[in-house]
């Protein structure tokens, strides 16, 4: 239970405390707006941008200042639907998030803090896994710089605000890292595609 309490406290600080979200006025073309850093936002698309036929299991190590926590995620993506279930490693469920054209729905378990942001999680996942062209259209206040190796950076006035390390091919079946310099956190993600029986 001690680990669960620390995980929840950490997730509250990491994923929510730094940024807010607001609703864009045109829900048909775009979804909610999530702050990525001061003056930088990502307009989440109206429908999930991750593509079809992805089922992946992830082990995520989150670091914020001197704290490190680990959590698991089960991800399922199909055309028009994206679902993520967060759990304590080998433990109880924290939250389920469903993203469709009808919006973002979340189901919180008793251990999930009310301030845990589904939009923050989806924005971070989009920075790592969404196609570049979608990110370019939906990032406000920064420039997306893509590397030949699959890596990405958000830059503003020549300064790197967010860095993403990820492979060019099959990012759902590999290691990735997101470093948000503005808010001082790092997500190390080990993702593994799951094969249907």
C-alpha positions as a Python dict, from the first residue, in 0.01 Angstrom:
ca = {
    (1, 'X'): (0, 0, 0),
    (2, 'X'): (297, 230, 67),
    (3, 'X'): (404, 201, -300),
    (4, 'X'): (49, 280, -411),
    (5, 'X'): (37, 596, -201),
    (6, 'X'): (371, 716, -338),
    (7, 'X'): (271, 631, -695),
    (8, 'X'): (-50, 828, -668),
    (9, 'X'): (123, 1126, -508),
    (10, 'X'): (390, 1119, -776),
    (11, 'X'): (143, 1088, -1063),
    (12, 'X'): (-57, 1380, -924),
    (13, 'X'): (253, 1597, -915),
    (14, 'X'): (399, 1481, -1244),
    (15, 'X'): (102, 1457, -1470),
    (16, 'X'): (-126, 1729, -1345),
    (17, 'X'): (39, 1984, -1124),
    (18, 'X'): (234, 2144, -1403),
    (19, 'X'): (-32, 2209, -1664),
    (20, 'X'): (-399, 2268, -1723),
    (21, 'X'): (-628, 2193, -2010),
    (22, 'X'): (-901, 2388, -2181),
    (23, 'X'): (-1169, 2296, -2434),
    (24, 'X'): (-1124, 2418, -2792),
    (25, 'X'): (-1430, 2586, -2940),
    (26, 'X'): (-1459, 2357, -3245),
    (27, 'X'): (-1503, 1998, -3117),
    (28, 'X'): (-1561, 1864, -3469),
    (29, 'X'): (-1211, 1937, -3601),
    (30, 'X'): (-1006, 1923, -3282),
    (31, 'X'): (-1040, 1804, -2927),
    (32, 'X'): (-916, 1958, -2604),
    (33, 'X'): (-604, 2170, -2574),
    (34, 'X'): (-335, 2050, -2332),
    (35, 'X'): (-45, 2265, -2216),
    (36, 'X'): (290, 2098, -2282),
    (37, 'X'): (502, 2379, -2135),
    (38, 'X'): (443, 2746, -2056),
    (39, 'X'): (320, 2900, -2381),
    (40, 'X'): (320, 2566, -2568),
    (41, 'X'): (9, 2357, -2622),
    (42, 'X'): (-103, 2049, -2811),
    (43, 'X'): (-451, 2047, -2959),
    (44, 'X'): (-554, 1684, -2926),
    (45, 'X'): (-722, 1572, -3250),
    (46, 'X'): (-1093, 1495, -3242),
    (47, 'X'): (-1012, 1128, -3303),
    (48, 'X'): (-711, 930, -3176),
    (49, 'X'): (-407, 969, -3403),
    (50, 'X'): (-239, 637, -3323),
    (51, 'X'): (-372, 416, -3601),
    (52, 'X'): (-538, 80, -3603),
    (53, 'X'): (-449, -263, -3473),
    (54, 'X'): (-210, -176, -3192),
    (55, 'X'): (-217, -370, -2867),
    (56, 'X'): (82, -297, -2648),
    (57, 'X'): (193, -343, -2291),
    (58, 'X'): (416, -78, -2141),
    (59, 'X'): (631, -43, -1835),
    (60, 'X'): (682, 326, -1761),
    (61, 'X'): (940, 472, -1527),
    (62, 'X'): (853, 830, -1439),
    (63, 'X'): (1110, 1062, -1284),
    (64, 'X'): (1031, 1402, -1137),
    (65, 'X'): (1307, 1580, -946),
    (66, 'X'): (1441, 1320, -701),
    (67, 'X'): (1142, 1083, -725),
    (68, 'X'): (1115, 776, -944),
    (69, 'X'): (801, 567, -982),
    (70, 'X'): (701, 281, -1207),
    (71, 'X'): (360, 198, -1350),
    (72, 'X'): (217, -30, -1616),
    (73, 'X'): (-7, 55, -1909),
    (74, 'X'): (-210, -165, -2142),
    (75, 'X'): (-286, 10, -2470),
    (76, 'X'): (-535, -87, -2740),
    (77, 'X'): (-576, 120, -3055),
    (78, 'X'): (-814, 63, -3342),
    (79, 'X'): (-947, 297, -3607),
    (80, 'X'): (-1145, 554, -3414),
    (81, 'X'): (-1075, 424, -3061),
    (82, 'X'): (-780, 439, -2821),
    (83, 'X'): (-790, 278, -2476),
    (84, 'X'): (-527, 288, -2204),
    (85, 'X'): (-548, 116, -1867),
    (86, 'X'): (-300, 229, -1598),
    (87, 'X'): (-210, -1, -1312),
    (88, 'X'): (34, -18, -1026),
    (89, 'X'): (294, -283, -1131),
    (90, 'X'): (140, -623, -1062),
    (91, 'X'): (-124, -438, -866),
    (92, 'X'): (-458, -267, -886),
    (93, 'X'): (-596, -56, -1165),
    (94, 'X'): (-555, 321, -1132),
    (95, 'X'): (-749, 451, -1430),
    (96, 'X'): (-895, 365, -1769),
    (97, 'X'): (-907, 619, -2052),
    (98, 'X'): (-1112, 578, -2370),
    (99, 'X'): (-1064, 825, -2656),
    (100, 'X'): (-1308, 822, -2949),
    (101, 'X'): (-1470, 1076, -3182),
    (102, 'X'): (-1725, 1129, -2903),
    (103, 'X'): (-1450, 1260, -2673),
    (104, 'X'): (-1228, 1142, -2390),
    (105, 'X'): (-1386, 933, -2114),
    (106, 'X'): (-1207, 824, -1800),
    (107, 'X'): (-1295, 572, -1532),
    (108, 'X'): (-1106, 623, -1209),
    (109, 'X'): (-1057, 364, -942),
    (110, 'X'): (-1066, 451, -573),
    (111, 'X'): (-686, 491, -559),
    (112, 'X'): (-676, 743, -847),
    (113, 'X'): (-654, 1106, -741),
    (114, 'X'): (-921, 1337, -883),
    (115, 'X'): (-649, 1562, -1023),
    (116, 'X'): (-487, 1291, -1242),
    (117, 'X'): (-525, 1420, -1599),
    (118, 'X'): (-623, 1192, -1885),
    (119, 'X'): (-542, 1473, -2128),
    (120, 'X'): (-187, 1508, -1996),
    (121, 'X'): (-128, 1134, -2043),
    (122, 'X'): (-272, 1142, -2395),
    (123, 'X'): (-67, 1449, -2488),
    (124, 'X'): (256, 1282, -2374),
    (125, 'X'): (166, 965, -2566),
    (126, 'X'): (86, 1174, -2874),
    (127, 'X'): (426, 1343, -2858),
    (128, 'X'): (589, 1000, -2862),
    (129, 'X'): (362, 798, -3093),
    (130, 'X'): (143, 1023, -3312),
    (131, 'X'): (245, 1081, -3675),
    (132, 'X'): (460, 1390, -3734),
    (133, 'X'): (211, 1556, -3970),
    (134, 'X'): (-59, 1548, -3703),
    (135, 'X'): (176, 1691, -3442),
    (136, 'X'): (287, 1969, -3677),
    (137, 'X'): (-76, 2074, -3735),
    (138, 'X'): (-168, 2066, -3367),
    (139, 'X'): (130, 2208, -3176),
    (140, 'X'): (100, 2574, -3083),
    (141, 'X'): (386, 2791, -2958),
    (142, 'X'): (678, 2567, -3061),
    (143, 'X'): (832, 2404, -3365),
    (144, 'X'): (847, 2026, -3406),
    (145, 'X'): (1193, 1915, -3520),
    (146, 'X'): (1210, 1553, -3636),
    (147, 'X'): (1536, 1358, -3656),
    (148, 'X'): (1630, 1095, -3913),
    (149, 'X'): (1643, 838, -3632),
    (150, 'X'): (1277, 886, -3533),
    (151, 'X'): (1352, 1125, -3247),
    (152, 'X'): (1158, 1449, -3202),
    (153, 'X'): (1206, 1782, -3030),
    (154, 'X'): (984, 2074, -2950),
    (155, 'X'): (1189, 2391, -2986),
    (156, 'X'): (1107, 2751, -2912),
    (157, 'X'): (1348, 3034, -2993),
    (158, 'X'): (1630, 2783, -3045),
    (159, 'X'): (1576, 2619, -2705),
    (160, 'X'): (1473, 2254, -2670),
    (161, 'X'): (1167, 2234, -2445),
    (162, 'X'): (1071, 1866, -2495),
    (163, 'X'): (1284, 1582, -2631),
    (164, 'X'): (1158, 1244, -2748),
    (165, 'X'): (1383, 948, -2823),
    (166, 'X'): (1207, 676, -3017),
    (167, 'X'): (1285, 443, -3307),
    (168, 'X'): (1186, 540, -3659),
    (169, 'X'): (1008, 209, -3717),
    (170, 'X'): (779, 12, -3483),
    (171, 'X'): (783, 256, -3190),
    (172, 'X'): (513, 52, -3011),
    (173, 'X'): (758, -238, -2987),
    (174, 'X'): (1063, -62, -2847),
    (175, 'X'): (1202, 172, -2585),
    (176, 'X'): (1114, 542, -2590),
    (177, 'X'): (1195, 838, -2369),
    (178, 'X'): (1022, 1173, -2325),
    (179, 'X'): (1203, 1453, -2141),
    (180, 'X'): (999, 1762, -2059),
    (181, 'X'): (1263, 2020, -1966),
    (182, 'X'): (1005, 2289, -1891),
    (183, 'X'): (825, 2088, -1623),
    (184, 'X'): (1126, 1879, -1518),
    (185, 'X'): (1007, 1524, -1575),
    (186, 'X'): (1121, 1221, -1775),
    (187, 'X'): (920, 920, -1890),
    (188, 'X'): (1114, 607, -1986),
    (189, 'X'): (879, 375, -2171),
    (190, 'X'): (945, 11, -2254),
    (191, 'X'): (672, -91, -2496),
    (192, 'X'): (600, -439, -2626),
    (193, 'X'): (347, -530, -2892),
    (194, 'X'): (115, -808, -2786),
    (195, 'X'): (17, -1075, -3036),
    (196, 'X'): (-344, -1188, -3045),
    (197, 'X'): (-389, -1564, -2988),
}
